[in-house]
Amino acid sequence: MKNSFLLWWVMVLLCCSMIFYFTSSSEYTYKETKKTIMKVVKNSEMVDAVNWAIRKLAHVTLFGLLAFLVQRAMQTKKQSYVFAWIFSTCCGIFDEWHQSFHPGRTSLISDVIIDSTAALGILIIVYLYHKGKKMKTY
């Protein structure tokens, strides 16, 4: 039980570290990802759309994963879903603030909203899954 508890928190820490790395790295700026996409897609408008989609999908994936991991780490706690959402949202706010100090990076409120919404969406899915699983056992 304690090993499982520790493992979940280690995964939370790794996810937070990954977010911090992506925020700090110049490889993941808008210009750099656009260059990479331009190698495959030659249409400039299409490149911008694909670049935008990839970047927003990264927010959804990472912050959804973070919320899931935090909830799993606290699964025995009554308010694990609320704490996981607040924790993920605060990490999103910190991520955007941290990003504002790096050249070529922009800090956007809309990204915090995407992060928070992704976390909430994943937590709702996990909650409904667990609720459905409990109902089947009765």
C-alpha positions in Angstrom: 0.0 0.0 0.0 2.7 2.5 1.0 4.8 1.6 -2.1 1.8 2.3 -4.3 1.2 5.6 -2.6 4.8 6.6 -3.1 4.8 5.4 -6.7 1.8 7.6 -7.6 3.5 10.7 -6.0 6.7 10.0 -7.9 4.7 9.9 -11.1 3.1 13.2 -10.2 6.6 14.7 -9.7 7.8 13.3 -13.0 4.8 14.8 -14.8 5.4 18.2 -13.2 9.1 17.9 -14.2 8.1 17.1 -17.8 5.8 20.2 -17.9 8.6 22.3 -16.4 11.1 20.9 -19.0 8.7 21.7 -22.0 8.1 25.2 -20.6 11.8 25.8 -20.2 13.0 24.4 -23.5 13.4 26.6 -26.6 12.7 23.5 -28.7 9.0 23.8 -28.0 8.4 27.4 -28.9 5.9 28.3 -31.6 8.7 29.1 -34.1 10.5 25.8 -33.5 7.5 23.6 -33.8 6.4 25.5 -36.9 9.8 24.8 -38.5 9.3 21.1 -37.8 5.8 21.0 -39.3 6.9 23.0 -42.4 9.1 20.0 -43.3 6.0 17.9 -43.8 3.2 20.4 -44.6 4.0 23.2 -47.2 0.7 25.2 -46.8 1.4 28.1 -44.3 -2.2 28.3 -43.1 -2.3 24.5 -42.6 1.0 24.7 -40.7 -0.4 27.3 -38.3 -3.5 25.2 -37.7 -1.6 22.0 -37.1 0.9 23.8 -34.9 -1.9 25.3 -32.8 -3.6 21.9 -32.5 -0.5 20.1 -31.5 0.4 22.7 -28.9 -3.1 22.8 -27.4 -3.3 19.0 -27.4 -0.1 18.9 -25.5 -1.7 21.1 -22.8 -4.8 18.8 -22.7 -2.7 15.6 -22.5 -0.2 16.8 -19.9 -2.6 18.5 -17.5 -5.2 15.7 -17.9 -2.5 13.2 -17.0 -1.4 15.4 -14.1 -4.9 15.6 -12.7 -5.4 11.8 -13.1 -2.1 11.1 -11.3 -2.8 13.4 -8.4 -6.3 11.9 -8.0 -4.8 8.4 -8.0 -2.1 9.4 -5.5 -4.9 10.6 -3.1 -7.6 8.0 -4.0 -8.3 7.2 -0.4 -9.0 10.8 0.5 -12.6 12.0 0.3 -11.8 15.2 -1.7 -9.2 13.7 -4.1 -11.0 15.0 -7.2 -11.3 18.6 -5.9 -7.7 18.6 -4.8 -6.4 17.1 -8.1 -8.3 19.8 -10.0 -7.0 22.6 -7.8 -3.4 21.2 -7.9 -3.5 20.9 -11.7 -5.0 24.4 -12.2 -2.3 25.9 -9.9 0.4 24.0 -11.9 -1.1 25.5 -15.1 -1.0 29.0 -13.6 2.6 28.5 -12.5 3.5 27.0 -15.9 2.3 30.1 -17.7 4.0 32.4 -15.3 7.3 30.4 -15.6 6.9 30.5 -19.4 6.8 34.3 -19.4 10.4 34.4 -18.4 11.7 32.4 -21.4 12.5 34.1 -24.7 10.2 33.0 -27.6 7.5 31.8 -25.2 4.2 33.5 -24.5 2.1 33.3 -21.4 -1.6 33.0 -22.1 -4.6 33.0 -19.8 -6.3 30.8 -22.5 -3.7 28.1 -21.9 -4.5 28.1 -18.2 -8.2 27.7 -19.1 -7.3 24.8 -21.4 -5.2 23.2 -18.7 -7.9 23.6 -16.0 -10.7 22.3 -18.3 -8.6 19.3 -19.4 -8.0 18.4 -15.8 -11.6 18.8 -14.9 -12.7 16.7 -18.0 -10.4 13.8 -17.1 -11.4 13.9 -13.5 -15.1 13.7 -14.4 -14.4 10.7 -16.7 -12.4 9.0 -13.9 -15.2 9.8 -11.4 -17.9 8.4 -13.7 -15.8 5.3 -14.4 -15.4 4.6 -10.7 -19.0 5.3 -10.0 -20.1 3.0 -12.7 -17.7 0.3 -11.5 -19.2 0.5 -8.0 -22.8 0.3 -9.3 -22.0 -2.9 -11.1 -20.7 -4.6 -8.0 -24.1 -4.2 -6.2 
